[in-house]
Amino acid sequence: AQSVSQHNHHVILSEAASLELGCNYSYGGTVNLFWYVQYPGQHLQLLLKYFSGDPLVKGIKGFEAEFIKSKFSFNLRKPSVQWSDTAEYFCAVTSGGYQKVTFGTGTKLQVIP
Amino acid sequence: EPEVTQTPSHQVTQMGQEVILRCVPISNHLYFYWYRQILGQKVEFLVSFYNNEISEKSEIFDDQFSVERPDGSNFTLKIRSTKLEDSAMYFCASSEFAGKTYEQYFGPGTRLTVT
């Protein structure tokens, strides 16, 4: 069965600091990888996704993620965070013919002005 | 941009009562899903639905749960006899395809509180 691990549960950064959120998945076959964001009081929104091709994926709002197959990782990065990036971030995976999305436990990011 | 909508935004019910959570998926989407998120826990898959039948379900989705697409636009989740542990945020999602390249679009969620 597929699973997703997010190592940081709560991250606090000052504005303009760089961000890297870790994500590792467990599945031996072909995977599709996602990062979703949930702003306070809002629904899940897709930040970026990886299906195939260039392992460095760029998403909305200046976020990017790198798929490293050998490490089973898909870490999320942003060079300079803003207060408006305060939210919860979920790494997620689908694999093979399965339709369900398996989510990680989420990382709460708090950006201090 | 088209969105998945869900009603109600908050539902309070007594233990043992039946609840129906409603979702309107994006109009040209063919695959529909329900997930739930218990407070402080991760989002968990419940069920996927395609062509008027369940295509996959998790171990959480027991006989107390059912899904239906009663008309061309709504997709519902029914919990027959609610328990305290059913209190959670329930998210509906839809996708155009379920093949190799697709993404699921999530609704805003319904917060279910069972007392």
Interface residues (C-beta under 8 A of the other chain):
Chain A: T30 N32 F34 Y36 Q42 H43 L44 Q45 L46 K49 F51 S52 F90 Y98 Q99 K100 V101 T102 F103 G104 T105 G106
Chain B: Y31 Y33 Y35 Q41 K42 V43 E44 F45 S48 Y50 S55 E56 S58 F91 A93 S95 A98 K100 T101 E103 Q104 Y105 F106 G107 P108 G109
